[in-house]
Each structure stands twice: as structure tokens, then as C-alpha cells.
């Protein structure tokens, strides 16, 4: 099972081997084949100019197209055929395995952001990270570059989650894998959007930018029905260029959010999207926005700040995102008054236990009458306390488990407290994810609720224990942060 999950976490760079034979396209074929023989390599990477990859020559190509078939001195570039497919260094293996299975490719050159060769990914090495019984499912990810292909990729997630649950992978690990797939969808759509803008006369991006995701995606804790929670961090530029630069990124955001909706990541009902200027700002504007929220402390300011606190950059200029994250942690974490206001605001999400350990269910006027809101009253209290307590200690991590582990490293949580919180969080995530898988495979939209009748006696008892553990630990964390309230 560890091998299968590795397909969704490891990249081409992680699995590549050195490219032993790299030749310019003008190199004579006989020289290329001689170097392949000397090194025992079954693939030569062919480049041009500053090392950009233009093709590859395999042992099979030598047998069928080169040996005894071309005149001596023929440049190797003249015998290359077929469309070039390379592996970007940051591309995850699950997509590349699908590509190699569909195209029957034995090797893919691995390239950097400039298209220069970094190494070689062999089919054997990539397949070695997976399990054969899962490989056919990966084929649907092979050509996921169009909206249609990405939609199929998005809709494959319930079956993937079902497989991983059946193999007893921890729910937070599955959520991280689902989040990674969604990040790949974001990256591909951003590439498509930038290329489409260039074709439509908008040109290339006028300045650097980073696409950020917030909410569960930012924490890498996605369930099966995430909506869009995204924004843009744009590099600072002269005021005189504002009209042109702002128009470009407004159009980029409009197209990106439209296409995300088309592939199955719907528009955010709260308009937390890059198409909303509130969530599309330059670096300096974001810093000013954070300072305004700190001063205002209105309910909306507190809500917006809480949303932003979980952001992660998923494509573009990652350094820009990291810099903003560091500045945000310093600004907000260093303000005890604002931290207290955030904690009191977040404390409205109470653990769902009533008197005598009764599981609290939704009231009669709710569309989910009699059901447990597991995300709001079970999972989110842990998420929110971990977020703010980590922030108070200068921890820049975004995932709940990483935040809790870092708090343990800082001596804030002892080993028993850490274990209890991780277990409670993991159990409730698994319970909700399993329910969402059932709903999705039955053609129903995944929800954040669980009917009490769907729980076994053992699950009900464990849920009560998880909530009790959460409640006692959260009270201690809140007391340490904001005092007796």
C-alpha cells in the first residue's frame, strides 16, 4: 500500500535516474549509438541550443530506424519521430505512470522549468512505486490536460479514496493525496489559462504571481466535495502599470475559476476566489490588508483572516507565497489582542457533545435534522485550535497534523496529548471520508453530516471518546491562549 500512495506524493525528480547519454540534435547517429553501447544505456536524450530537450532515441529506435537504415553522418535530429512527451520535474508519478501506459513509452526525459534535461524516468522505476491491481485506474489521468480530461480526473477521486480506505491508509494521508490531485488540477488549468491568454492577445504574465488555495485545500485536508477557496498573490509593480496588470490578472482569475467549476471544483458560495478583488492582491496590498483586519477586528475581518491563515501557494512564484506566509505569521501571531479575538471568534464551533455525552444533532429546522455535523462540531474545533495555537508559537505549517506535531516539538503538547489529538482528528476524518465515499459512489453529493443510525456501536463510542478528548484538550489550549473566558 505504501507503494501505491507514493505514486501520489513522489515526483519525477524523486524517481528519476541520471541521463547517461545526452546529445545535441546535430550529433551523428553512429556517435549516439556508440555512446549508448559504451554506457549500457537504452535511451539517449536529444537536445538543442541551451540543452532544451527535443526528443529521445531508444534502443528500439536504433534497431528499427537507425541501424543499417540511415547514411553515415546523419544527424540524430533527423531520425526523431512522434510527438515529444517529457516529464516536468515536479509532475507527480501517478500522472506519468498513466502516460507511459497509454503511450507505451519506456522512458521519459525529466526537464526543469526551462525545458532542460535533468534526468530520465524509466517505466520500470515509476511502476515500481505502484501496485499492479491499481494501475488501470491511473490510465484516466494520462492525458488530463483538457477540461474534459481534468473532469474525469476529478471524478475518479471517490474510487481512489475507496481503494485507499480499504487498504487502511490513514484518512489524513488520503486527504493529502486528494489535495495533491486537486493541486495538479490547479496547476494544469493555470498553464492552460496562461497559454490561452497569450493566444488571445493578452501576452505573457506581466509580473510574477502565485496562485494560493485556502480552507481544507490549503491545509492539504480535502474531502471529496471541496469548493473553490483560492486567491492570487501578485508581485509588486509600478502604479503607472496598474490598469494593464490588473486587467490581465482579473481575466486570468475569471478564466481559472470558470474552468475549475467546469472540472468539478465549484464556485465558492462565499466568493473566496481570485475573481473577487478582495482575494487578488499584490504582495504589498496583502500586507496592508492584514494590517487593516488587525485594526478592524470586525466579525468579517476575523473571518477573512481565519480563512487566509490556512493558505498555501500551489503554483507560480512559490517564493512569493512563502514570503507572504512568513510575514502573516509574524504580523498576526505577534498580536496578542488579535489572536485573542480570533480564538473567541472561532470558539463558536463547539465540540458536538451535550449532557451525559449525548451526540449533538442538527435541529428540526435544519435540512439535516437529526444528523451529526461531523465537520463543524467534530473536526473543525481541533483544526481551529491547532491553527491559532501554532500561529501563537510562530509555526508556519498549514496542515493540522503538522501543526500539532510542531506544538509537541515546542513542548506545548506532551506525548499523550499529541497522541490523543492525532487519534481523535484522524478517526473523525476517516468516519466522514468513508461516509462521503459511500454517498459519492451512490451518485449523491458528499456531505459534512453523518446520521447517528449509520454508526456502529463501536464507532459511536469511539466518536464520543474522540470528542471528549478534543473538548478537554481544546479547553486547555484556549485557556492558555486567551485566559478564562
C-alpha positions in Angstrom: 0.0 0.0 0.0 2.8 2.4 0.7 3.9 2.0 -2.9 0.5 3.0 -4.2 0.3 6.1 -2.1 3.9 7.0 -3.2 2.6 7.5 -6.7 0.5 10.5 -5.4 3.3 12.1 -3.4 6.5 11.5 -5.3 7.5 13.5 -8.3 9.5 12.8 -11.5 12.5 14.4 -9.8 12.2 12.0 -6.9 12.2 8.8 -9.1 14.5 9.8 -12.0 17.8 8.3 -12.7 20.8 10.1 -14.4 20.5 10.5 -18.2 23.8 8.8 -19.2 23.6 9.8 -22.8 22.6 13.4 -23.7 23.5 14.5 -27.3 22.9 17.6 -29.4 20.5 17.1 -32.3 23.3 17.6 -34.8 25.3 14.7 -33.4 25.8 11.9 -36.0 23.6 8.8 -35.3 26.5 6.5 -35.2 28.1 8.6 -32.4 24.9 8.5 -30.4 24.5 4.7 -30.7 28.2 4.2 -29.8 27.7 6.2 -26.6 24.6 4.2 -25.8 26.6 1.0 -26.2 29.5 2.3 -24.1 27.3 3.3 -21.2 24.8 0.4 -21.5 22.0 2.9 -21.8 18.8 2.0 -23.6 17.8 5.7 -24.1 19.6 8.8 -25.4 18.1 12.3 -24.7 18.4 14.6 -27.6 18.8 18.3 -27.1 19.3 21.6 -28.9 20.6 25.0 -28.1 20.9 25.6 -24.3 20.1 22.0 -23.5 16.3 22.0 -24.2 15.0 18.5 -24.9 13.7 17.9 -28.4 13.4 14.1 -28.3 14.8 10.8 -27.3 16.3 7.8 -29.0 15.6 4.4 -27.6 17.2 1.0 -28.2 14.1 0.0 -30.1 14.6 3.1 -32.3 18.1 2.1 -33.0 17.0 -1.3 -34.1 14.1 -0.3 -36.3 15.1 3.2 -37.6 18.8 3.8 -37.4 21.0 0.6 -37.7 21.7 -0.1 -41.4 18.9 2.3 -42.5 20.5 5.8 -42.5 23.6 7.1 -44.2 26.7 7.6 -42.1 26.9 11.1 -40.6 23.1 11.6 -40.5 22.3 14.0 -37.6 20.2 12.2 -34.9 17.7 15.0 -35.0 16.6 13.9 -38.5 15.5 10.4 -37.3 13.3 11.6 -34.4 9.7 10.9 -34.8 6.4 11.2 -33.0 5.2 13.9 -30.5 7.6 14.8 -27.8 6.5 13.9 -24.2 8.6 14.9 -21.3 8.1 14.7 -17.6 8.3 18.1 -15.7 10.4 17.7 -12.6 7.5 18.5 -10.3 5.0 16.2 -12.0 3.6 13.5 -9.8 4.2 9.9 -10.7 0.5 8.9 -10.8 0.1 11.0 -14.0 3.3 9.9 -15.6 2.5 6.2 -15.0 -0.7 6.7 -16.9 1.1 8.5 -19.7 3.6 5.7 -20.1 1.0 3.0 -20.0 -1.2 4.7 -22.6 1.7 5.7 -24.9 3.7 2.5 -24.2 6.7 4.7 -23.6 9.6 3.1 -21.7 11.4 6.3 -20.8 10.5 10.0 -20.3 13.2 12.7 -20.2 12.8 14.8 -17.0 13.1 18.5 -17.5 13.4 21.7 -15.4 11.2 24.7 -15.7 13.2 25.9 -18.8 12.8 22.6 -20.6 16.4 21.5 -19.9 17.2 17.9 -19.2 17.6 16.9 -15.6 17.4 13.1 -15.8 15.5 10.1 -17.1 12.3 8.4 -15.7 12.0 4.8 -16.6 8.7 3.0 -16.8 10.1 0.2 -14.6 11.1 2.7 -11.9 7.8 4.5 -12.0 5.8 1.3 -11.9 7.9 0.1 -9.1 6.2 2.7 -6.9 2.7 1.3 -7.5 0.8 -1.9 -7.3 -0.4 -3.7 -10.5 -4.0 -4.0 -9.5 -4.3 -0.2 -9.3 -2.6 0.7 -12.5 -5.5 0.6 -14.9 -7.2 3.2 -12.7 -4.3 5.5 -13.3 -4.8 5.4 -17.1 -7.6 8.0 -16.8 -5.0 10.5 -15.5 -2.7 10.1 -18.5 -4.0 12.8 -20.8 -5.6 15.0 -18.1 -4.7 18.4 -19.7 -8.1 19.5 -21.1 -11.1 20.5 -19.1 -12.7 17.1 -20.1 -9.7 15.1 -19.0 -9.4 17.0 -15.8 -13.1 16.5 -15.1 -12.5 12.7 -15.4 -9.5 13.0 -13.1 -11.7 14.9 -10.6 -14.5 12.4 -10.7 -12.1 9.4 -10.2 -11.4 10.6 -6.7 -14.2 8.7 -4.9 -13.0 5.3 -6.3 -9.4 6.2 -5.4 -10.4 7.1 -1.8 -12.4 3.9 -1.5 -9.3 1.9 -2.5 -7.1 3.7 0.0 -9.6 3.3 2.8 -10.0 -0.4 2.1 -6.2 -0.7 2.3 -6.3 1.0 5.8 -4.4 4.1 4.8 -4.8 6.8 7.4 -7.6 9.3 6.5 -5.3 12.4 6.8 -2.9 10.7 4.3 -5.7 10.1 1.9 -6.8 13.7 2.3 -3.3 14.8 1.5 -3.3 12.7 -1.7 -6.7 14.1 -2.7 -5.4 17.6 -2.1 -2.4 16.9 -4.2 -4.5 15.8 -7.1 -6.6 19.0 -6.8 -3.4 21.0 -6.8 -2.3 19.2 -10.0 -5.7 20.3 -11.5 -5.0 23.9 -10.4 -1.5 23.8 -12.0 -2.7 22.4 -15.3 -5.6 24.9 -15.5 -3.2 27.8 -14.7 -0.9 26.6 -17.5 -3.9 26.3 -19.9 -5.1 29.8 -18.9 -1.8 31.5 -19.3 -1.4 29.9 -22.8 -4.9 30.8 -23.7 -4.4 34.4 -22.7 -1.3 34.6 -24.8 -3.1 33.2 -27.8 -5.9 35.7 -27.3 -3.6 38.6 -27.4 -3.1 39.3 -23.7 0.6 38.4 -23.8 2.5 36.7 -21.0 2.0 37.4 -17.3 3.3 41.0 -16.8 4.8 40.2 -13.4 5.3 37.2 -11.2 2.4 35.7 -9.3 1.4 32.8 -7.1 -2.0 31.0 -7.0 -2.9 30.2 -3.4 -5.6 27.9 -2.0 -7.2 28.2 1.4 -9.5 26.2 3.5 -9.1 22.4 3.6 -7.1 22.5 0.4 -4.6 24.9 1.9 -4.2 22.5 4.9 -4.0 19.6 2.5 -7.0 18.1 4.2 -9.5 17.9 1.3 -12.6 15.7 1.5 -14.5 14.7 -1.6 -16.6 17.8 -2.2 -14.3 20.8 -2.0 -15.3 24.1 -3.5 -13.0 26.9 -4.6 -11.1 28.8 -1.9 -8.4 30.5 -3.9 -6.6 33.8 -4.5 -3.7 35.4 -6.1 -0.5 37.0 -4.7 0.9 39.3 -7.4 4.4 40.7 -7.3 4.6 44.5 -6.7 4.8 46.7 -9.8 4.8 50.5 -10.5 1.5 52.3 -10.1 1.7 53.5 -13.7 1.2 49.9 -14.9 -1.8 49.2 -12.7 -4.5 49.3 -15.4 -2.8 46.8 -17.7 -1.5 44.5 -14.9 -4.8 44.4 -13.0 -6.8 43.7 -16.2 -4.5 40.8 -17.0 -4.9 39.1 -13.7 -8.6 39.8 -13.4 -9.1 38.0 -16.7 -6.7 35.2 -15.6 -8.8 34.8 -12.4 -12.1 34.8 -14.3 -11.0 32.1 -16.7 -9.3 30.0 -14.0 -12.3 30.0 -11.6 -14.6 29.3 -14.6 -12.6 26.2 -15.6 -12.3 25.0 -12.1 -16.0 25.0 -11.8 -16.2 23.1 -15.2 -14.0 20.3 -14.0 -15.9 19.8 -10.8 -14.4 22.2 -8.2 -17.4 24.5 -7.9 -17.5 28.2 -7.3 -17.3 29.2 -3.6 -20.6 30.3 -2.3 -18.8 32.9 -0.1 -16.9 34.3 -3.1 -13.5 33.4 -1.7 -11.9 33.3 -5.1 -9.3 35.1 -7.1 -12.1 36.6 -9.3 -13.0 38.7 -6.2 -10.6 41.6 -5.9 -10.5 41.0 -2.1 -8.6 37.8 -2.7 -6.5 39.1 -5.6 -3.8 41.5 -4.5 -0.2 42.4 -4.8 2.2 41.4 -2.1 2.2 44.9 -0.5 -1.6 45.1 -0.7 -1.9 41.8 1.2 0.3 43.2 3.9 -1.9 46.3 4.1 -5.0 44.1 4.2 -3.6 42.1 7.1 -2.9 45.3 9.0 -6.5 46.5 8.3 -8.0 43.3 9.6 -5.9 43.5 12.7 -7.1 47.1 13.4 -10.8 46.4 12.5 -11.4 43.1 14.4 -15.0 43.1 12.9 -16.6 39.7 12.6 -16.0 39.8 8.8 -12.3 40.8 9.3 -11.8 38.0 11.8 -13.5 35.5 9.4 -11.4 36.7 6.4 -8.2 36.5 8.5 -9.1 32.9 9.6 -9.6 31.9 6.0 -6.3 33.3 4.9 -4.3 31.7 7.7 -4.5 28.3 6.0 -3.3 29.4 2.6 -0.7 27.6 0.6 0.8 28.5 -2.8 0.1 25.7 -5.3 1.7 27.1 -8.5 3.5 30.1 -9.8 6.1 32.0 -7.8 6.3 29.9 -4.6 8.9 32.2 -3.0 6.2 35.0 -3.2 3.8 32.8 -1.3 6.4 31.7 1.3 7.3 35.3 1.9 3.7 36.4 2.5 3.1 33.4 4.8 6.1 34.3 6.9 5.1 38.0 7.1 1.5 36.9 8.0 2.6 34.6 10.8 4.8 37.4 12.2 2.2 40.1 12.0 -0.8 38.1 13.3 1.0 35.7 15.7 2.7 38.7 17.3 -0.5 40.5 18.1 -1.9 39.0 21.3 -5.1 41.1 21.1 -5.9 40.0 17.6 -5.1 36.4 18.5 -7.5 36.5 21.4 -10.2 38.0 19.1 -9.6 35.2 16.6 -9.8 32.5 19.2 -13.0 33.9 20.7 -14.5 34.2 17.2 -13.5 30.6 16.3 -14.8 29.3 19.6 -18.3 29.4 18.2 -17.5 26.0 16.7 -18.1 23.9 19.8 -17.4 20.1 20.1 -20.7 18.3 19.4 -21.3 16.7 22.8 -24.2 17.5 25.1 -25.1 16.4 28.6 -24.2 12.9 29.6 -22.1 12.5 26.5 -25.0 12.8 24.1 -24.0 13.4 20.5 -25.5 16.8 19.4 -27.5 16.6 16.2 -29.0 19.2 13.9 -32.3 20.8 15.0 -35.7 20.3 13.4 -35.5 23.4 11.2 -32.3 22.2 9.5 -32.2 20.4 6.2 -30.1 17.8 8.1 -32.4 17.3 11.0 -31.2 14.6 13.4 -27.8 14.3 11.8 -24.3 15.0 13.3 -22.5 17.8 11.7 -19.2 16.0 11.9 -17.0 18.5 10.2 -18.2 21.6 12.1 -18.7 20.0 15.5 -16.0 17.3 15.4 -13.2 18.1 13.1 -13.1 21.9 12.9 -12.6 22.6 16.6 -9.3 20.7 16.5 -8.4 22.4 13.2 -9.0 25.9 14.6 -7.3 25.4 17.9 -4.3 23.9 16.2 -4.2 26.8 13.7 -4.2 29.5 16.3 -2.0 27.9 18.9 0.6 27.1 16.2 0.4 30.7 15.0 1.0 32.0 18.5 4.2 30.0 18.6 5.4 31.2 15.1 4.7 27.8 13.4 4.2 28.4 9.6 2.9 24.9 8.9 -0.6 24.6 7.5 -1.8 21.0 8.0 -3.4 20.2 11.3 -1.2 17.2 12.0 2.0 19.0 11.2 0.9 21.9 13.4 0.1 19.5 16.3 3.5 17.8 15.8 5.3 21.1 15.8 3.5 22.1 19.0 4.8 18.9 20.6 8.3 19.7 19.3 8.0 23.1 21.0 7.0 21.5 24.3 3.4 22.8 24.2 1.8 19.4 23.9 3.1 16.4 25.8 3.3 13.0 24.1 -0.1 11.8 25.5 -1.8 15.0 24.4 -0.4 14.8 20.9 -1.4 11.2 20.5 -4.9 11.8 21.8 -5.5 14.8 19.4 -4.0 13.0 16.4 -6.1 9.9 17.1 -9.3 12.0 17.6 -8.7 14.0 14.5 -7.8 11.0 12.3 -10.8 8.9 13.5 -13.3 11.7 12.8 -11.7 12.4 9.4 -11.9 8.7 8.5 -15.5 8.5 9.6 -16.6 11.4 7.4 -14.5 10.4 4.4 -15.9 6.9 4.5 -19.4 8.3 4.5 -18.6 10.7 1.6 -17.2 7.8 -0.4 -20.5 5.9 0.1 -22.5 8.9 -0.9 -20.3 9.7 -4.0 -20.3 6.1 -5.3 -24.1 6.1 -4.9 -24.3 9.2 -7.1 -25.1 11.5 -4.2 -23.3 14.7 -3.3 -20.8 14.2 -0.5 -21.9 16.0 2.7 -20.4 17.1 6.0 -23.0 15.2 8.1 -23.3 11.7 9.4 -26.7 10.1 10.5 -26.3 8.6 14.0 -28.0 5.5 12.7 -25.2 4.9 10.2 -22.7 4.5 13.1 -22.0 1.1 14.6 -22.0 0.9 18.4 -18.2 0.8 18.4 -18.0 3.9 16.1 -20.4 5.8 18.3 -18.4 5.0 21.4 -15.2 6.0 19.7 -16.7 9.2 18.4 -17.8 10.2 21.9 -14.3 9.4 23.2 -12.7 11.4 20.4 -15.0 14.4 21.1 -14.4 14.2 24.9 -10.6 14.1 24.3 -10.9 17.0 21.9 -13.0 19.0 24.4 -10.7 18.7 27.3 -7.6 19.4 25.3 -9.2 22.3 23.5 -10.3 23.9 26.8 -6.7 23.8 27.9 -5.4 25.3 24.7 -7.9 28.1 24.7 -7.2 28.8 28.4 -3.5 29.1 27.8 -4.1 31.4 24.8 -6.9 33.7 25.9 -7.3 33.0 29.6 -10.5 32.1 31.4 -13.4 33.2 29.2 
